[in-house]
């Protein structure tokens, strides 16, 4: 199957392109800079804000993966909505048979954060022109290079003790990046996945506090956490930007979402793509191992 992957050089997209090629698909890797694209697939120049380029990139594609977002912008909701509308129109014009979108977990009955509301809006907008959309909703994705994971890892690495707001007791269901990619590939040719929304997560439901302490335990670190009820999301995001390399706007968007419980309530995906997801500890070890290998390769490269 000929497939377009948006965000091909990103955290999820770069891994997905490799997995799709390994599964025998013809991959078009959408990028704004095809001349310098280093990953799997055939690079094609396009941007979600340019419908003409999108139509060219989507031409003759049977399916497309939508993996882009604008969390680092203050007006990310407007930007993401406009991009989704453009992509939906271009996909319909090109005759694409299915869009697969990676969104966010969260109960619609809750007061969702702006980030999660935006993800829901993108789901709806992608389907407005009639192209069937398969949605996978995930919470924290654990893997080297992922923003949420890097935030967790760097907090544990840089602080022997931390003052945290009440959201450290919010429940989430983290999932390994390898398992997210496996689900994304698995739904592509499954006829029963067309037009459906699936929730994906790892085997454990954890509080953010447990996630932090287990990362510390795995690395043999001692970590003291003191929750403070009055630490606002605004102050939390500023504190986060000082301690980690996560930019202020992205940190604010993520922290706002941490007040929402993000757990799987419908595991019907397991009947469509049946396998046993990786445990949280194994996902952490895999992410740490990948980071260590990358750093070692970089050092060896500098030494030549």
Phi, psi and omega per residue, in radians:
X1 nan 2.402 3.089
X2 -1.531 2.157 -2.982
X3 -2.304 2.371 3.007
X4 -1.691 2.357 3.059
X5 -2.035 1.975 3.013
X6 -1.371 2.779 -3.125
X7 1.060 0.625 -3.000
X8 -1.131 -0.412 -3.138
X9 -1.679 0.084 -3.085
X10 -1.505 -3.075 -3.086
X11 -0.978 -0.884 -3.138
X12 -1.479 -0.814 -3.036
X13 -1.041 -0.688 -3.112
X14 -1.105 -0.667 3.114
X15 -1.312 -0.648 -3.132
X16 -1.123 -0.714 3.127
X17 -1.017 -0.744 3.111
X18 -1.092 -0.824 -3.087
X19 -1.143 -0.665 3.126
X20 -1.155 -0.723 3.087
X21 -1.110 -0.724 3.119
X22 -1.108 -0.501 3.109
X23 -1.449 0.002 3.051
X24 1.668 0.176 -3.126
X25 -1.564 2.699 3.044
X26 -1.590 2.036 -2.976
X27 -1.858 2.232 2.931
X28 -1.798 2.078 -3.090
X29 -1.683 1.889 -3.083
X30 -1.381 2.253 -3.113
X31 -2.664 2.675 3.059
X32 -1.424 -0.216 -3.078
X33 -2.321 1.262 -3.075
X34 -1.109 -0.472 -3.107
X35 -1.159 -0.445 -3.107
X36 -1.978 0.158 -3.122
X37 -1.208 2.190 -3.042
X38 -1.761 -0.024 -2.916
X39 -1.683 -2.914 -3.114
X40 -1.337 2.788 3.126
X41 1.544 3.045 3.099
X42 -1.648 2.058 -3.091
X43 -1.224 2.384 3.054
X44 -2.264 2.391 -3.099
X45 -1.423 2.199 3.064
X46 -2.909 2.878 3.109
X47 -2.514 2.471 -3.087
X48 -1.140 -0.245 3.115
X49 -1.596 -0.021 -3.088
X50 -2.133 1.748 -3.058
X51 -1.132 -0.578 -3.141
X52 -1.109 -0.822 3.093
X53 -1.138 -0.649 3.117
X54 -1.080 -0.765 -3.138
X55 -1.080 -0.692 3.101
X56 -1.126 -0.749 -3.120
X57 -1.163 -0.597 -3.094
X58 -1.504 -0.169 -3.090
X59 -0.971 2.256 3.105
X60 1.215 0.135 3.071
X61 -1.452 2.405 3.116
X62 -1.505 -0.423 -3.137
X63 -2.651 2.843 3.130
X64 -2.538 2.472 3.056
X65 -1.792 2.273 -3.133
X66 -1.904 1.912 -3.003
X67 -2.269 0.478 -3.062
X68 -1.865 2.658 3.040
X69 -2.751 2.946 -3.058
X70 -2.206 0.757 -3.048
X71 -1.067 -0.390 -3.100
X72 -1.450 0.090 3.106
X73 -1.933 2.495 3.130
X74 -1.118 -0.543 3.131
X75 -1.762 0.674 -3.039
X76 -1.042 -0.552 -3.118
X77 -1.135 -0.767 3.113
X78 -1.165 -0.751 -3.139
X79 -1.112 -0.770 -3.126
X80 -1.168 -0.641 3.110
X81 -1.138 -0.804 3.139
X82 -1.099 -0.726 3.138
X83 -1.129 -0.718 3.139
X84 -1.124 -0.711 3.111
X85 -1.094 -0.780 3.129
X86 -1.073 -0.769 -3.105
X87 -1.160 -0.726 3.135
X88 -1.079 -0.755 3.117
X89 -1.126 -0.782 -3.124
X90 -1.131 -0.704 3.134
X91 -1.115 -0.722 3.116
X92 -1.148 -0.761 3.129
X93 -1.077 -0.614 -3.106
X94 -1.455 -0.123 3.136
X95 1.316 0.503 3.121
X96 -1.141 2.397 -3.069
X97 -1.475 -0.421 -3.116
X98 -2.796 2.469 2.971
X99 -1.918 2.349 3.034
X100 -1.966 2.199 -3.045
X101 -2.166 2.362 3.062
X102 -1.733 1.889 -3.121
X103 -1.909 -2.736 -3.058
X104 -2.127 2.492 3.044
X105 -1.158 2.895 3.124
X106 2.496 2.447 -3.122
X107 -1.393 2.152 -3.117
X108 -1.071 -0.383 3.121
X109 -1.322 -0.257 3.118
X110 -1.430 2.946 3.007
X111 -1.467 1.545 -3.021
X112 -1.209 2.620 3.092
X113 -1.179 2.819 3.076
X114 -0.953 -0.667 3.116
X115 -1.058 -0.869 -3.110
X116 -1.242 -0.609 3.055
X117 -1.096 -0.675 3.113
X118 -1.111 -0.713 3.108
X119 -1.067 -0.711 3.106
X120 -1.138 -0.716 3.134
X121 -1.082 -0.732 3.123
X122 -1.081 -0.711 3.072
X123 -0.922 -0.863 -3.090
X124 -1.160 -0.772 -3.072
X125 -1.166 -0.615 3.130
X126 -1.093 -0.497 -3.119
X127 -1.649 0.026 -3.025
X128 -1.187 -0.418 -3.098
X129 -1.692 0.119 3.030
X130 1.743 -0.137 3.089
X131 -1.296 2.221 3.120
X132 -1.046 2.388 -3.116
X133 -2.072 2.228 2.992
X134 -1.794 2.158 -3.078
X135 -1.950 2.299 2.948
X136 -1.953 2.134 3.109
X137 -1.803 2.198 -3.126
X138 -2.220 2.779 3.037
X139 -1.709 -2.190 3.102
X140 -1.228 2.185 3.087
X141 -1.797 2.117 -3.057
X142 -1.677 2.052 3.113
X143 3.137 2.645 -3.100
X144 -1.049 2.199 3.122
X145 1.706 -0.233 3.095
X146 -1.307 2.419 -3.037
X147 -1.081 -0.828 -3.113
X148 -1.100 -0.725 3.124
X149 -1.170 -0.758 3.141
X150 -1.070 -0.643 3.087
X151 -1.063 -0.785 3.122
X152 -1.111 -0.876 -3.083
X153 -1.075 -0.771 -3.078
X154 -1.237 -0.595 3.063
X155 -1.065 -0.794 -3.138
X156 -1.172 -0.673 -3.082
X157 -1.228 -0.590 -2.982
X158 -1.709 -0.288 -3.030
X159 -2.219 2.099 3.007
X160 -1.284 -0.354 3.099
X161 -2.577 2.586 3.126
X162 -2.550 2.531 3.041
X163 -1.670 2.184 -3.014
X164 -2.263 2.704 3.088
X165 -1.398 -3.118 -3.059
X166 -1.140 -0.342 -3.083
X167 -1.141 -0.159 3.084
X168 -1.126 -0.263 3.114
X169 -1.728 0.082 3.049
X170 -1.240 2.449 -3.120
X171 -1.523 2.501 3.084
X172 -2.489 2.949 -3.127
X173 -2.293 1.425 -3.052
X174 -1.115 2.643 -3.126
X175 -2.407 2.483 3.134
X176 -1.219 2.528 3.128
X177 -1.034 -0.644 -3.142
X178 -1.071 -0.619 -3.141
X179 -1.308 -0.626 3.043
X180 -1.042 -0.808 3.141
X181 -1.102 -0.699 3.128
X182 -1.082 -0.717 3.081
X183 -1.158 -0.746 -3.133
X184 -1.057 -0.739 3.101
X185 -1.207 -0.705 -3.043
X186 -1.128 -0.585 -3.097
X187 -1.420 -0.201 -2.986
X188 -1.016 -0.843 -3.064
X189 -1.858 0.170 3.131
X190 -1.468 1.960 -3.105
X191 -1.067 -0.521 -3.119
X192 -1.298 -0.140 3.125
X193 -1.575 -0.206 -3.067
X194 -1.088 2.232 3.063
X195 1.264 0.263 -3.073
X196 -1.953 2.791 3.060
X197 -1.924 2.210 3.133
X198 -2.102 2.602 3.063
X199 -1.901 2.305 -3.093
X200 -2.189 2.481 3.133
X201 -2.856 2.917 3.059
X202 -1.348 -3.052 -3.059
X203 -1.383 -0.122 -3.038
X204 -2.148 2.406 2.985
X205 -1.728 2.134 -3.026
X206 -2.297 2.602 2.910
X207 -1.341 2.714 3.084
X208 -1.008 -0.598 3.098
X209 -1.035 -0.768 3.116
X210 -1.132 -0.670 3.127
X211 -1.061 -0.800 -3.138
X212 -1.104 -0.821 -3.076
X213 -1.191 -0.565 3.126
X214 -1.279 -0.588 3.024
X215 -1.105 -0.749 3.108
X216 -1.079 -0.763 3.134
X217 -1.079 -0.762 -3.134
X218 -1.055 -0.612 -3.114
X219 -1.602 0.058 3.131
X220 1.220 0.519 3.138
X221 -1.820 2.664 3.005
X222 -1.695 2.361 -3.072
X223 -2.372 2.130 3.080
X224 -1.857 2.161 -3.125
X225 -2.079 2.227 -3.135
X226 -2.103 1.800 3.125
X227 -1.183 2.405 3.103
X228 -2.184 1.988 -3.023
X229 -1.039 -0.518 -2.988
X230 -1.656 0.158 3.114
X231 -1.382 1.867 -3.013
X232 -1.319 2.807 3.059
X233 -0.991 -0.646 3.132
X234 -1.103 -0.825 3.116
X235 -1.171 -0.662 3.121
X236 -1.051 -0.764 -3.103
X237 -1.184 -0.627 3.090
X238 -1.171 -0.723 3.089
X239 -1.088 -0.721 -3.134
X240 -1.096 -0.713 -3.114
X241 -1.174 -0.414 3.087
X242 -1.390 -0.582 -3.030
X243 -1.580 -0.512 -3.096
X244 -2.163 3.056 3.081
X245 -1.656 0.253 3.029
X246 -1.289 2.210 -3.069
X247 -1.186 2.776 -3.000
X248 -1.021 -0.795 -3.081
X249 -1.179 -0.779 3.112
X250 -1.101 -0.756 3.118
X251 -1.050 -0.727 3.130
X252 -1.100 -0.753 3.142
X253 -1.100 -0.738 -3.134
X254 -1.212 -0.743 -3.122
X255 -1.151 -0.671 3.061
X256 -0.982 -0.658 -3.113
X257 -1.295 -0.330 -3.083
X258 -1.287 -0.100 3.007
X259 -1.443 -0.211 3.123
X260 -1.690 2.286 3.045
X261 -1.216 2.244 -3.116
X262 -2.174 1.531 -3.139
X263 -2.255 2.728 3.141
X264 -1.343 2.198 3.078
X265 -1.931 -0.236 3.135
X266 -2.376 1.924 -3.077
X267 -1.752 0.529 -3.101
X268 -1.095 -0.328 3.087
X269 -1.018 -0.471 -3.058
X270 -1.231 -0.356 3.061
X271 -1.432 -0.410 -3.118
X272 -1.561 -0.734 3.118
X273 -2.225 1.464 -3.012
X274 -1.432 2.059 2.987
X275 -2.895 2.943 3.133
X276 -1.706 1.984 -3.125
X277 -1.127 2.746 -3.114
X278 -1.221 2.528 3.063
X279 -1.195 2.829 3.137
X280 -1.076 -0.790 -3.119
X281 -1.068 -0.734 3.123
X282 -1.158 -0.646 3.097
X283 -1.112 -0.720 3.106
X284 -1.109 -0.809 3.139
X285 -1.079 -0.689 3.115
X286 -1.119 -0.761 3.140
X287 -1.127 -0.765 3.131
X288 -1.133 -0.677 3.118
X289 -1.135 -0.709 3.122
X290 -1.130 -0.711 3.116
X291 -1.108 -0.741 -3.132
X292 -1.114 -0.709 3.126
X293 -1.153 -0.689 3.132
X294 -1.130 -0.755 3.141
X295 -1.155 -0.671 3.114
X296 -1.131 -0.743 3.119
X297 -1.106 -0.659 3.117
X298 -1.141 -0.728 3.120
X299 -1.120 -0.749 -3.141
X300 -1.135 -0.633 3.117
X301 -1.136 -0.685 3.116
X302 -1.218 -0.455 -3.087
X303 -1.414 -0.189 -3.135
X304 -1.366 nan nan
